[in-house]
Amino acid sequence: MDLLGLFMPRRCAGCDEPLLRFESGICLGCLMDLPLTRFHNDPGNQVAQLFWGKVQLEAASALMFFHRHGKVQRMLHRLKYKHDVEVGHLLGKLMARELMACPRFQEIDTLLPIPLHPGKERKRGYNQSQLLVDGIRMEWPLASVNGSLRRVQHTSSQTRKGRMDRWSNVKEAFHLPDPMALKDRHVLLVDDVVTTGATIEGCVKALSQVPGIRISLFTAACA
């Protein structure tokens, strides 16, 4: 451990134990014990089912299962509220490795982080989904088009809302300033966690006006 670590030890985002010098964001023990879904090749997995009969997705999956009070929740809290760049990039790299090994995602050519409202992003200082995209691109250097989809309504928190309330909260929230910029692309939407899928539905419905677009989804976790 270096001198700074003696006084301000870096701690694992999963278990809060001090990190060793060679560990980044998440300790090896937590990395080995991540609740990975491993269902990316299944077109009927639980993430894909959220969107059946609602919007068209080419493929949809998530890296990990989310459990309340578990290590994934602690990791995502650090990512979302503590600007933990190390965790964002590491999770993005893990996502990229899973995506690159899955034939269903091989034709993706563009990464698109789920946008925050500009006011919320200014207040937070960053977009956690962009950190994941940055991590993905460290392993899989695809084009990234942050800004091609904009959030035009400052929606309230989705955390304690039911499905219908979540959908009402986001149905008019997204806008495409230049639909032709994504013409004929296969876009991968990237987000930290998917629960009811209402936010993703809003994004996909806005993107669906683009000629020839194909849309897939991959999140760090699914609840």
C-alpha positions in Angstrom: 0.0 0.0 0.0 1.4 3.5 -0.9 1.8 6.3 1.6 -1.5 8.0 0.7 -3.3 4.6 1.2 -2.1 4.5 4.8 -4.1 7.6 5.6 -6.9 7.5 3.0 -7.2 3.8 2.0 -9.1 3.2 -1.3 -12.0 0.9 -0.5 -13.8 -1.7 -2.6 -17.1 -0.5 -4.0 -18.6 -3.9 -3.3 -17.5 -4.8 0.3 -15.9 -1.6 1.5 -12.7 -3.4 2.4 -9.4 -1.6 1.6 -8.1 -2.2 -1.9 -4.7 -3.6 -2.6 -2.4 -1.5 -4.8 -3.1 -3.6 -7.9 -6.9 -3.6 -7.4 -9.0 -0.9 -9.1 -12.4 0.0 -7.8 -13.5 -3.5 -6.9 -11.5 -6.1 -5.0 -10.6 -9.4 -6.5 -12.9 -11.3 -4.1 -15.9 -9.3 -5.2 -15.0 -9.6 -8.8 -14.9 -13.3 -8.5 -18.3 -13.3 -6.8 -20.3 -11.0 -9.0 -23.8 -12.2 -9.6 -23.4 -12.4 -13.4 -26.6 -13.1 -15.4 -24.9 -15.1 -18.2 -28.1 -15.0 -20.3 -27.0 -12.7 -23.1 -27.5 -15.5 -25.8 -31.1 -16.1 -24.7 -33.5 -13.9 -26.7 -36.2 -14.6 -24.1 -34.2 -13.5 -21.0 -35.9 -11.5 -18.3 -34.5 -8.1 -19.6 -35.8 -8.8 -23.1 -39.2 -9.8 -21.7 -39.7 -6.4 -20.2 -40.1 -4.9 -23.7 -42.1 -7.6 -25.4 -45.2 -6.0 -27.0 -44.0 -2.5 -26.2 -41.0 -1.6 -28.3 -38.7 -3.4 -30.7 -35.2 -4.3 -29.5 -32.7 -6.4 -31.5 -31.1 -7.8 -28.3 -31.3 -6.9 -24.6 -29.5 -8.1 -21.6 -27.7 -7.1 -18.4 -24.3 -7.9 -16.9 -25.4 -8.6 -13.3 -28.4 -9.3 -11.1 -29.3 -6.4 -8.7 -30.3 -7.3 -5.1 -31.3 -4.8 -2.5 -28.5 -4.2 0.1 -26.1 -6.4 -2.0 -22.7 -5.6 -3.4 -24.1 -4.6 -6.8 -26.4 -2.0 -5.2 -23.3 -0.6 -3.3 -21.3 -0.5 -6.6 -24.0 1.3 -8.5 -24.5 3.7 -5.6 -20.8 4.6 -5.8 -21.1 5.0 -9.6 -24.3 7.0 -9.6 -23.8 9.3 -6.6 -20.1 9.3 -5.7 -18.6 9.9 -9.2 -16.6 6.7 -8.8 -14.9 6.7 -12.2 -12.8 3.6 -11.4 -16.0 1.6 -10.8 -17.7 3.0 -13.9 -14.8 2.1 -16.2 -14.2 -1.3 -14.7 -17.9 -2.3 -15.0 -17.9 -0.9 -18.6 -14.9 -3.1 -19.4 -16.7 -6.2 -17.9 -19.7 -5.3 -20.0 -17.6 -5.0 -23.1 -16.1 -8.4 -22.6 -19.5 -10.0 -22.3 -20.8 -8.2 -25.3 -17.9 -9.0 -27.5 -18.3 -12.7 -26.7 -22.0 -12.8 -27.6 -23.0 -13.2 -31.3 -26.3 -11.4 -30.7 -24.5 -8.1 -30.1 -21.8 -8.4 -32.8 -23.4 -6.0 -35.3 -23.5 -3.1 -33.0 -21.7 -0.1 -34.3 -22.7 2.8 -32.0 -22.8 3.3 -28.2 -25.4 5.6 -26.8 -25.6 6.3 -23.0 -29.1 7.0 -21.6 -29.1 10.7 -21.1 -29.8 12.7 -18.0 -31.6 16.0 -18.1 -29.0 18.8 -18.5 -30.0 20.3 -15.2 -29.6 17.0 -13.4 -26.3 16.3 -15.1 -25.0 19.8 -14.1 -26.0 19.2 -10.5 -24.4 15.7 -10.4 -21.5 16.7 -12.5 -21.5 13.7 -14.8 -23.7 11.0 -16.3 -23.1 7.6 -14.9 -24.1 5.9 -18.1 -21.4 7.8 -20.0 -18.8 6.4 -17.5 -20.0 2.9 -18.4 -19.7 3.8 -22.2 -16.2 5.1 -21.6 -15.3 1.8 -20.0 -16.8 -0.2 -22.8 -14.8 1.7 -25.4 -11.6 0.9 -23.5 -12.1 -2.7 -24.6 -14.4 -2.3 -27.6 -13.7 1.1 -29.4 -17.0 1.7 -31.1 -18.4 5.1 -32.0 -20.1 6.9 -29.1 -22.8 9.5 -29.8 -23.6 11.2 -26.5 -25.9 14.1 -27.3 -27.7 12.4 -30.2 -30.6 11.7 -27.8 -31.6 14.4 -25.3 -33.7 14.4 -22.2 -35.9 17.4 -22.4 -38.0 17.0 -19.3 -36.6 16.9 -15.8 -38.4 13.8 -14.5 -38.6 13.0 -10.8 -36.8 10.0 -9.3 -38.1 6.6 -10.6 -36.9 4.7 -7.5 -40.2 4.4 -5.6 -42.6 4.6 -8.5 -44.8 1.8 -9.9 -44.7 0.8 -13.6 -47.5 3.1 -14.7 -46.2 6.0 -12.8 -42.7 5.4 -14.2 -44.1 5.4 -17.8 -46.1 8.6 -17.2 -42.9 10.1 -15.8 -40.8 9.6 -18.9 -43.1 9.1 -21.9 -42.4 12.6 -23.3 -39.0 13.1 -21.8 -36.7 12.4 -24.8 -36.0 14.3 -28.0 -33.8 13.6 -31.1 -32.3 16.9 -32.3 -31.0 15.3 -35.6 -32.7 12.0 -36.4 -30.7 11.5 -39.6 -27.4 11.4 -37.6 -28.3 7.9 -36.5 -29.7 6.7 -39.8 -29.0 3.0 -40.5 -27.0 2.5 -37.3 -27.2 -0.4 -34.9 -27.2 1.5 -31.6 -26.5 0.0 -28.2 -28.3 1.8 -25.3 -26.2 1.7 -22.1 -27.5 2.3 -18.6 -26.6 1.4 -15.1 -29.7 -0.6 -14.1 -33.1 -1.6 -15.7 -36.1 -2.2 -13.4 -39.5 -1.8 -15.1 -37.9 -0.6 -18.4 -40.0 2.6 -18.6 -37.0 4.9 -19.2 -35.7 2.6 -21.9 -39.1 2.5 -23.5 -39.1 6.3 -23.7 -35.7 6.3 -25.3 -36.6 3.6 -27.9 -39.8 5.3 -28.9 -37.9 8.5 -29.5 -35.2 6.7 -31.5 -37.7 4.7 -33.5 -38.3 7.6 -35.8 -34.8 7.3 -37.3 -34.8 5.6 -40.7 -33.2 2.2 -40.7 -32.1 2.2 -37.0 -31.7 -0.9 -35.0 -31.6 -0.7 -31.2 -30.2 -3.0 -28.6 -29.8 -2.7 -24.8 -27.2 -3.7 -22.3 -27.2 -2.5 -18.7 -24.8 -3.0 -15.8 -27.6 -4.7 -13.8 -31.2 -5.8 -13.8 -33.5 -5.7 -10.8 
